[in-house]
Amino acid sequence: GQQLNQSPQSMFIQEGEDVSMNCTSSSIFNTWLWYKQDPGEGPVLLIALYKAGELTSNGRLTAQFGITRKDSFLNISASIPSDVGIYFCAGPETDSWGKFQFGAGTQVVVTP
Amino acid sequence: EAGVAQSPRYKIIEKRQSVAFWCNPISGHATLYWYQQILGQGPKLLIQFQNNGVVDDSQLPKDRFSAERLKGVDSTLKIQPAKLEDSAVYLCASSFGTVNSPLHFGNGTRLTVT
């Protein structure tokens, strides 16, 4: 079956630094979703991408739908303590309708 | 708009006992999902409903897990009997049900099986 690989697994950064993470798939996607999960809570949708090459921002977050349609990137600029959490990418299963699979997540730790 | 509601937030049971989780999706969302999230991993789909019908339950361990959405709105997920490896967070999500419409998650139920 298709696989979704997310990297890095974790990141330790200083407040004010920029953060980059990515997700790759073994198959072509027509949608990429990025979520953030805080401890004890459910994942919260950050950005949805629907078109190859699309670049979308949400505040200090920017996500891109890779031109090959097999990858996506999430950047956080000027990190702040509340950026701490686990970031997940998600994409639709092959030949499915509305069924999404998730990456293993990137844990972000921000130190003052 | 109100988000996805789940209850209980926490549950501790002994192995071989049964447990049930409840989910009320966002109003108007036709598609409802149950995901299992083991510590340190991403959510894994257990079952997907479209209105009151099952779209996909291929990864639901049907010998012990069951789920229903009888009236096409709220849903229950049951485990009977529970095993130690069922310890996880059970997340409910919903979406409008159009192709690739984003999922919106509840805060989950953290299950501990001892």
Interface residues (C-beta under 8 A of the other chain):
Chain A: Q6 N30 T31 L33 Y35 G40 E41 G42 P43 V44 L45 A48 Y50 F88 A90 P92 S96 W97 G98 K99 F100 Q101 F102 G103 A104 G105
Chain B: V4 T31 G40 Q41 G42 P43 K44 L45 Q48 Q50 V55 D56 L91 A93 S95 G97 T98 V99 N100 S101 P102 L103 H104 F105 G106 N107 G108 R110
